[in-house]
């Protein structure tokens, strides 16, 4: 299985507890996901975040409807949480969210390890679409977070 790694960091000019609280609320995912993806949480809100918690949502990827079930694998407030795809379009999706105090604010570190189905075709899809899509989603997220916290 070919895996890929995506990493992104963003400094947020707010204290660690406030930033962690924002990212740990599932309903905020809708606020920081590009509107074109029509991201919508299906699970009843609010979701009590903890190891083993699940979140079901629907979205669109290049116009195609996708259902996704995320499970919180690790919950270590206010420093880290890890979510994994339990059901969805990826063969593997493991998203580590880390938070640490840095220069009178908080450094948010995202690390995603992912793999695509379809063998060699998955590698081509990653080069043509997926890697760019993930980067674009996090570009939008960074702009939105900056606007919300600046």
C-alpha positions as CSV (number, residue, x, y, z in Angstrom):
1,X,0.0,0.0,0.0
2,X,1.4,3.4,-1.0
3,X,0.9,6.0,1.7
4,X,1.2,9.8,1.5
5,X,1.9,12.4,4.1
6,X,0.5,15.9,4.2
7,X,1.7,18.3,6.8
8,X,0.6,21.9,7.6
9,X,1.3,24.3,10.5
10,X,-0.5,27.5,11.4
11,X,0.1,30.0,14.2
12,X,-3.0,31.3,15.8
13,X,-2.7,34.4,18.0
14,X,-4.9,33.0,20.8
15,X,-4.2,30.9,24.0
16,X,-3.9,27.1,23.7
17,X,-7.2,26.3,25.6
18,X,-9.2,28.6,23.3
19,X,-7.7,27.2,20.1
20,X,-8.0,23.6,21.2
21,X,-11.6,24.1,22.2
22,X,-12.5,25.5,18.7
23,X,-10.9,22.6,16.9
24,X,-12.3,20.0,19.2
25,X,-15.9,21.0,18.5
26,X,-17.1,18.9,15.5
27,X,-19.6,21.6,14.4
28,X,-16.7,23.9,13.6
29,X,-15.7,21.6,10.8
30,X,-18.5,23.0,8.7
31,X,-17.1,26.5,9.2
32,X,-13.6,25.7,8.1
33,X,-14.4,23.4,5.1
34,X,-14.7,25.0,1.6
35,X,-18.4,25.7,0.8
36,X,-18.1,23.9,-2.6
37,X,-17.7,20.6,-0.7
38,X,-21.2,21.0,1.0
39,X,-19.8,19.5,4.1
40,X,-22.6,18.5,6.6
41,X,-22.4,16.6,9.9
42,X,-25.1,13.9,10.0
43,X,-24.4,12.8,13.6
44,X,-26.6,14.5,16.2
45,X,-24.9,17.6,17.7
46,X,-23.2,18.3,20.1
47,X,-20.8,15.4,19.9
48,X,-18.9,14.6,23.1
49,X,-15.4,14.3,21.9
50,X,-13.3,11.5,23.5
51,X,-11.5,8.4,22.4
52,X,-13.9,6.2,20.5
53,X,-16.3,9.0,19.6
54,X,-17.6,8.8,16.0
55,X,-18.7,11.6,13.6
56,X,-20.7,10.8,10.5
57,X,-20.8,13.4,7.7
58,X,-21.6,13.9,4.1
59,X,-19.8,16.0,1.6
60,X,-19.1,16.4,-2.1
61,X,-15.8,15.7,-3.8
62,X,-15.7,17.0,-7.4
63,X,-19.5,16.9,-7.4
64,X,-19.7,13.3,-6.2
65,X,-21.5,12.6,-2.9
66,X,-19.4,11.0,-0.3
67,X,-20.3,9.6,3.2
68,X,-17.6,9.5,5.8
69,X,-17.4,8.1,9.3
70,X,-14.6,9.4,11.5
71,X,-13.5,7.8,14.8
72,X,-11.5,9.6,17.4
73,X,-8.6,7.3,18.0
74,X,-6.7,9.4,20.5
75,X,-7.9,12.2,22.8
76,X,-5.4,14.2,24.8
77,X,-6.7,17.7,25.5
78,X,-5.5,20.3,25.0
79,X,-2.4,19.0,23.1
80,X,-3.5,16.4,20.6
81,X,-6.3,14.4,19.1
82,X,-6.2,11.9,16.2
83,X,-9.1,11.0,14.0
84,X,-9.2,8.0,11.6
85,X,-11.5,7.2,8.8
86,X,-13.7,4.2,9.8
87,X,-15.7,4.3,6.6
88,X,-15.1,6.5,3.5
89,X,-13.3,7.0,0.2
90,X,-9.7,6.4,1.4
91,X,-8.0,3.1,2.0
92,X,-6.3,4.9,5.0
93,X,-6.8,8.3,6.6
94,X,-5.2,9.2,9.9
95,X,-5.3,12.9,10.9
96,X,-3.2,14.0,13.8
97,X,-4.0,17.4,15.3
98,X,-1.4,18.8,17.6
99,X,-1.5,22.1,19.5
100,X,1.3,23.8,21.5
101,X,2.0,27.2,23.0
102,X,4.2,29.2,20.7
103,X,5.1,32.9,20.7
104,X,2.2,34.2,22.7
105,X,-0.3,32.1,20.7
106,X,-0.8,28.5,19.6
107,X,0.9,26.5,16.9
108,X,-1.6,24.2,15.2
109,X,0.1,21.2,13.5
110,X,-1.8,18.9,11.1
111,X,-0.3,15.7,9.9
112,X,-2.3,13.4,7.6
113,X,-1.2,10.0,6.5
114,X,-3.4,8.6,3.8
115,X,-3.6,5.9,1.1
116,X,-5.9,5.6,-1.8
117,X,-7.7,2.5,-3.2
118,X,-7.2,1.3,-6.8
119,X,-3.5,0.5,-6.7
120,X,-1.6,2.2,-9.6
121,X,-4.7,4.2,-10.5
122,X,-4.8,5.6,-7.0
123,X,-1.2,6.9,-7.4
124,X,-2.2,8.7,-10.6
125,X,-5.3,10.1,-8.9
126,X,-3.2,11.4,-6.0
127,X,-0.8,13.2,-8.4
128,X,-3.6,14.6,-10.5
129,X,-6.3,15.5,-7.9
130,X,-6.1,14.3,-4.3
131,X,-2.8,15.9,-3.1
132,X,-3.9,19.3,-4.6
133,X,-7.4,18.9,-3.2
134,X,-6.1,18.3,0.4
135,X,-3.7,21.2,0.0
136,X,-6.5,23.5,-1.2
137,X,-8.8,22.5,1.7
138,X,-6.1,23.4,4.2
139,X,-5.4,26.7,2.3
140,X,-9.1,27.5,2.8
141,X,-8.9,26.4,6.4
142,X,-5.9,28.6,7.1
143,X,-7.6,31.7,5.6
144,X,-10.8,31.0,7.6
145,X,-8.9,30.4,10.8
146,X,-7.0,33.7,10.3
147,X,-10.2,35.6,9.7
148,X,-11.8,34.0,12.8
149,X,-8.9,34.6,15.2
150,X,-7.2,37.7,14.0
